[in-house]
Amino acid sequence: MDRDAYSKRLFEDAKRYIPGGVNSPVRAFRSVGSRPFFVRGACGSHIRDVDGNEYVDYVGSWGPMILGHAHPEVVEAICRAAEKGTSYGAPTEIEIEMARMISEAIPSVEMVRMVSSGTEAVMSAVRLARAFTGRSAVLKFEGCYHGHADPFLSGAGSGLATFGIPASPGVPPEVAGLTITVPYNNLDAVRTALDDHGQTIACIVIEAIAGNMGVVLPGEHFLSELRRLTEERKILLIFDEVITGFRLHYGGYQDLAGIRPDLTCLGKIIGGGLPVGAFGGRRDIMEMLAPSGPVYQAGTLSGNPLAMAAGVTTLKILKRENGYGRLEKNTSKLCAGMQRIAGENGIDAAINRSGSMFTLFFQPAAVIDYDSAKLSDTRRFGAYFNAMLQNGISLPPSQFEACFVSLAHTDEDFERTLEAFNKTMPGLRSPR
Ligand code: PMP
């Protein structure tokens, strides 16, 4: 029998009722030419499928599971909260605790509003920026992902700094036309866009470290120059730290970089694996939100007690354990091992890493933006992904995603990963 017979059957069933068989497209494994395994459960650094296969997991639910899956304290906090009711649509004390913890950890966040996803967070932050500045355009970077709200589903037009075109049917050209897209790490393109359209731009939105074209790091002065340019022109700077918040240290990447954005978007880790997002920042801007101000934003499940319990508990554990040094050391060692083995096999591999997030790009050159990321050999990535899975390692099923290491990953997991990598590399030697 196939090692994934049950998953295969479930996928066929799923496709009958759910578009493409999944509730978020990347889960369908299309870009690696394969089909998904269905999950039975996960614990620590391991995830099990319905056929009984077990994998070391580097997806980590796409970032939230920094403590590993089903951390006993988080599970207990969720259960305790659930016993008292799962949603009230009324304020609770733990929402203040969550807001205080975020604000203390990220000094630029003077006030914060909880929502239920990263998409909602960025979408709402942009509405606020538009209201605060009285301008309509948004500048974002190619290859950055900020959720699926209309203004962000806009592809770059031709040229260096251009107004976007809809990247998905259903996004009106009028909406996409309010988004300017420029290449990441390209200050000249930003300056050109600001010179041409500065008067109409409400905000610049950026993933402080990009994770959605694979991991791409900002150049040395890139973010500080964005801060200077935006301040000069009274444009708001929004850091999308949905991935990087509490991932690289306790707080936002902005503290490490020494930059204070006007608004910050969060998600993933602050929900401890439950559906959460948040946006916050300068008090004078946040006070414009209803009910203190006129900018409307709301949510039936915002500040949900289960999500708050999971999130607050996760943040407390992160603060208590202060495991960021260990994450850095472990991930750096793992990446060094991969780089060495790839080299021994003559495979071109550029590994980008920041703390516990990394991407191995199948190409020889440095990856500094979306154009260079796209030079990667995605067919080779597909073969790599499937071979690693066969050998018990679950990676994100796309070249343009980040792998996440958690505090639950052990030396044994890393050894197993490098063994699988060692077995996989020779099979990838054939020319591109
Ligand atoms: N911003 C970034 C940087 C993200 O990585 C994501 C999701 N991967 C989002 C926003 C959207 O978050 P969500 O999927 O929770 O809507």
Residues whose N, C-alpha, C, O or C-beta is under 5 A from the ligand:
A	BS01	PMP	S117 G118 T119 E120 Y145 H146 G147 E207 D240 V242 I243 G267 V276
